[in-house]
Amino acid sequence: MHLPFLGIPIAGNYISYADTLKSLGFEEFQRDGNFIFLSGTYQDKPVKITVGGTPRSRLVRRVSLSFPDRTSWAEVESEYFRVKDSLTTLYGPPDTVELFEPPFKKGDGYEIKAIEKEMCKYQSDYFIYYGAAPLGCIILSIDPGDEDSTAQVYLLYIDSHNDEIYDIETGQKDPDTLEYPTDSTDSTITTNTSNSTKPTDSTSTTITQ
């Protein structure tokens, strides 16, 4: 079982995964190493999507979305809570941190500056399970934008299984009994990705957004 994005399990060859997204209307505009960049719409909003793969087995491991740069705190906050509400409806309440660090505070007119200085943290983490098995994590956050004096909503889907493969292939984790897959399937991999103390009451396996 794998964490799904738009109902598509984050599994298999990352190029094929990007091709599947292109069949849904997303357009590829760049490739760089094990990353493929696409553009399109998500919840009727323009977004840029990044599909990340593992270096050796070429498995898709992460899918991220960046929303447009916003110059207004009201705009970026509204977008964050809109996406958060939709995810919470699907997966239940997340682990959330939403705060400003002194001297910044919400309503002072300097919220975007606080985000640029990394003195504002708005982040919601959704830990997704199938029974007791962790499928992955969905992370929603407000981050600095691509341009100066802007902020953007950022949404990251991490598949637990294939992200662990990445850690093994890049030497960040011992392989143990891992059997390397081909570049189109990971059905032979046997790993234990559970490192969370979250309750195991979620059985969501699809997402329709």
N, C-alpha and C positions, 0 to 999 in steps of 0.2 A: 504494500500500500504506500502511496506517495501523496504528499500535499498537492491539492489541485489549485490551479489558477484558471479562472473563467471556465471551470468545469473540466479542465484538461490536467491530468496528473503530471506533475513535474518529474518526468521520467524519460529515459531513452536518450538518443543522440541530441545534443543541444542544437545542432543545425536543423535537424528534422523538426525539433520543437518550434524553432523560429519559423520554419516553413508552415507549420500548422497555424501559428498566429497570423501569418501573412494570408492564409486562406480565409481568415476571419475579417480581413480588411486592413490589417496593420501593414505598414510599408517599411521595408528595410532601408536605412540610409547610411549605415557604416558597419564595418567589422574591424575589430582590433584584438588580436590574440584570440583568447577563448571567450570573447564577448561579441554579441550581435546587438545592434541598436536599431530600434524600430520606432515609428511614430503612428499615432492613431487617436482614437477616442475611447474613454473609459467613463462610464456613468455620464455620458453626453459631454464630457470635458476633454479638451486636447491633452494628451500625455506623451511622454517619451518612455519607451520600454527598453530595458536592458536584459538580455538573456545571457546568463553566465554558465560556462561549462567547465568540466574538470580537464586538466591538461593531458592526462594519459588516456583515460577511457572515453573522454569526450561526452560525458553524461551531463545533461542539464542539471544544475544544482540550485540556482536562484533565478528569480524573476523580479525585477524592480520597476517601479513606475515613479516618474517625477512629474508633478503637475506644473503648470506655468508659474514663472516668477511673479510674485506679487509685491507691490510697493506699499500696500496698506495692510496693517495688522488685522483690521476688521475682515478683510477679504481672505487672508490666509487662515485666520482662526475659524471663520465660517466654513471654509473648505475642509479643514481638518475635522471639525465636528460632524460635518455631513458624511464624510467617509467613515468616521468612527461609528456613527449611528447605524450605518448599513452593515458594517462588520459585526457590531454588537448584536444586531438582530439575528445574524446568522450563527454566531459562535458564542454568544453570551458575554458578560462583562470581562474586559481585559485587565491586565496589570497596568496601571496608569500612573505616570508622573506628569504633572502639569504645573510648572512653577517658574518664577523669575528669581534670579539671585540679586541681592542688594548690590548697588543702589537702584537697580531697575525694578519696576513693578508694573503690572498690568494697568493700563490707563494713563501712564505717564507721558505717552506720546513718543517714547523711545523704544518701543517693543522690537522694531526691526533691527535697531542697533544692538539690542541685547542678544538677538538671535545671531547676528554677525560675530559678536564677541563670545558666543557659546555660553551666555549667561541666562539663557532661557531654555528650558527643557520641556517640550510637549511630546510625550511618547506613550503609545499604547501597544502592549504586547499581547498577542493572542496565541496561546499554546494549543495546538490542535492534535487530538488523539483519535485513534480508531480503537475502541475498547481501551486496553492498557498500553497499546503501542503508540509512541509519539510519531506523528506524521511530519510535524515541522512547526514553524512559528511564522506568524504574520506580524510585522512591525510597522506601525504607522507613526510618523513623526513630522515635526516642522523643522526644516533645516535651512541653512543659508541658501539663497538662490544662486543661479549661475552668474548673474550680474550684481554689481555693487548695490548696496542699499535695497536688497530684495530678499524675500523669503519664499519658500515653496513647501508644499506638502509632498512627502516622500513615503512610498509604500513598498515594503520589501517582503517577498515570499521566500522562505528558506525551507527546502526539503531536507529533513533531518538525515535521511539515509544517504543521499548523494552528496550532501555537504560534508559528511564524514569521509566519504571517498576522496573528496578534494583535500581534506586535512591529511589523509594518509599519503596521497600522491605528491603532496608538497612537503612531506616530511614533518608535519606538525603533530602527527600522531602515529604510534606504532601500528603496523598492519595486522598484528595478531594472526587470525586465521582467514584473512580476506582472500577471496578468489577474484582476481581482476576480471571484469566483464569485457565484452566487445564494445565497440563504439555505438551500438544500437540497442543494447539491452543490458540490464543489470540484474537479471533474474538469478545469477549464481552467487551474488554477494550475500554473505552472512555476517552481519555485524550487529552490535548492540549499541544503539544511538541514544538510549535513555539516560539523560543526565539531569532531568528535571524533577522537582518535587511537587509539580502541579498535580491536582486531582485528575483522575482518569475517567471523568464522566462525559466527555465529549465523544460523539460518534460521527461527527460530520465528515463526509467524504467528498462532497461536491460543493461548488460555489457558483452561484448564478448571479452575476452582477451586471 
